[in-house]
Every structure is written in structure tokens, then in C-alpha cells.
Amino acid sequence: MTSVSERFQQLRDRNACALIPFITAGDPDLETTAEALRTLDRQGADLIELGVPYSDPLADGPVIQAAATRALQRGVQLEDVLNLVRQVSPELSAPIILFTYYNPILNRGLETFLKDIYAAGVRGIVVPDLPLEEMAGLLGVAEQVGVEVVLLVAPTTPAERIHAIAAQSQGFIYLVSVTGVTGMRTEIQSRVQALLSELKQITAKPVGVGFGVSEPEQARQLKQWGADAVIVGSAFVKRLADQAGLAEVDRFCQQLKSALQ
């Protein structure tokens, strides 16, 4: 199974910008999530970020929070998400990146959690509520297991901290395009262009931009600014929750992929 780093190297060899959709596991149900993963993969998603429903998702905006709440109300738990990945990942070309808060990792035990998600087919992980100062244990065990830990840089991150994050992030660096939570926005903050340029000067690692990207034109702009990946979450989650969910996800993924080519 392809790792996150391997996928980015394949893309760099083709001078291509990655499309990374995000969906919440279990919304509207696990069966639809499985089909959505297949649909995104079929329509050219290069990697796929899968959110574990969590009761206090501090980094998520209202759309993703609502999706997580609906999934939890239906009884979706971490084990259900891993069973889903175990079932679907062998069919996918795109590596799966798990988006989870730290509490589920702590409850399961760090090493056990990482070995379990790797065995299920997960190849990357984003933990938005674990600060850099407490990341060493996760990074060390993850590297041994084969799961790459993707760290986040925000528009408000000081320069010294950006250097530290860039040095330690695995797979790629996740550049948050806005100050605040996830959600759909009509414009990308101009600070992102400067941050992209800054990151490119201090690291050769790929940089993916997410939080607030909701339109093909924004994706195209980010590619022009030098992004190695564009991450789109709330816009996919919202479409999947609607009545024509899978058809809309299919169409939107095609539009984004076309914008990045």
C-alpha cells in the first residue's frame, strides 16, 4: 500500500498538485462513507482524509461538527471507522489519512492505536489538538509503525515555530489557510501566499493547504501560489449530507481535479 510520502513523490515526478478531500466517517452512515471513499478515489483524489467523529472537535467548523454529531448519535465509534478502512482501503489507490483528536489515541494507548490504524490501512494521521511540545512520543512510535504524522502550520504561527514544525512533520506540512476553524469561505487569505513562499524556502517537504477551500477556482489559485496539495473538507461534507450526496461528491471531485490539472 502506498505511503503518504510515496504518493507525494509520484506527484512531484509529474509536477502535479494533489487533491485531498476530507469526509467524516459515519455521516450520513458508514455504508455511504465507504461508497464516498470509492467515489473520491475513482474521480482522482490523490489522498483522502477521513475524520473520526469526536464529541468536542475544537478545530472543526459548524459543517464538520454537525456531521460528527450525527455520526456519534448513530453510534459510530473508532472501531467502526477502522473496520470501514479495513474493508475499503484495499480497493483504493489513494492513501488514507486519519484526522482524529488526541483523546481516542490516549484511551487506546499510543502504540496500540498506531499499530491498529496501520493494520487497518491508514497511512497518515493528523492530530490537531496535540501541541508540538507533546508530539515527540507520537512521532517516534508512528515512524516505527509506518504511519506518517502530518503537522499543522497556521497564519499566526511564529517563524521559529514554523521551522520546528517543518523539521518534524512527516509526509507533508498542513498549512491552515485561515485563522480559526474549518469551514467554507469565498476567499483565501493573502497571508497564505506568503506562508507558502516562506515554507518553500525552509523545507523541501510538500505543503498542503486546507481549511476554508470550497471552490475549484480557489484550488487553482493555491496551485498557482505553489501548494503541493489542496485539502477540501466542509464543501465535501456538506454535499455528502445532502439528498443527492454521492452524485454531488462525484461531480465536485471532478471539478476540483480539473482545476488542478
Residue, then its C-alpha position, 0 to 999 in steps of 0.5 A: m500500500t502506498s505511503v503518504s510520502e510515496r504518493f507525494q513523490q509520484l506527484r512531484d515526478r509529474n509536477a502535479c498538485a494533489l487533491i485531498p478531500f476530507i469526509t467524516a466517517g459515519d455521516p450520513d452512515l458508514e455504508t455511504t462513507a465507504e461508497a464516498l471513499r470509492t467515489l473520491d478515489r475513482q474521480g482522482a483524489d490523490l489522498i483522502e482524509l477521513g475524520v473520526p467523529y469526536s464529541d468536542p472537535l475544537a478545530d472543526g467548523p459548524v459543517i464538520q461538527a454537525a456531521a460528527t454529531r450525527a455520526l456519534q448519535r448513530g453510534v459510530q465509534l473508532e472501531d467502526v471507522l477502522n473496520l470501514v478502512r479495513q474493508v475499503s482501503p484495499e480497493l483504493s489507490a489513494p492513501i488514507i489519512l486519519f484526522t482524529y483528536y488526541n483523546p481516542i489515541l490516549n484511551r487506546g494507548l499510543e502504540t496500540f492505536l498506531k499499530d491498529i490504524y496501520a493494520a487497518g490501512v491508514r497511512g497518515i494521521v493528523v492530530p490537531d489538538l496535540p501541541l508540538e511540545e507533546m508530539a515527540g512520543l507520537l512521532g517516534v512510535a508512528e515512524q516505527v509503525g509506518v504511519e506518517v504524522v502530518l503537522l499543522v502550520a497556521p497564519t499566526t504561527p511564529a517563524e521559529r515555530i514554523h521551522a520546528i514544525a517543518a523539521q518534524s512533520q512527516g509526509f507533508i506540512y498542513l498549512v491552515s489557510v485561515t485563522g480559526v476553524t474549518g469551514m467554507r469561505t469565498e476567499i483565501q487569505s493573502r497571508v497564505q501566499a506568503l506562508l507558502s513562499e516562506l515554507k518553500q524556502i525552509t523545507a523541501k517537504p510538500v505543503g498542503v493547504g486546507f481549511g476554508v477551500s470550497e471552490p475549484e477556482q480557489a484550488r487553482q489559485l493555491k496551485q498557482w501560489g505553489a501548494d503541493a496539495v489542496i485539502v477540501g473538507s466542509a464543501f465535501v461534507k456538506r454535499l455528502a449530507d445532502q439528498a443527492g450526496l454521492a452524485e454531488v461528491d462525484r461531480f465536485c471531485q471532478q471539478l476540483k481535479s480539473a482545476l488542478q490539472 
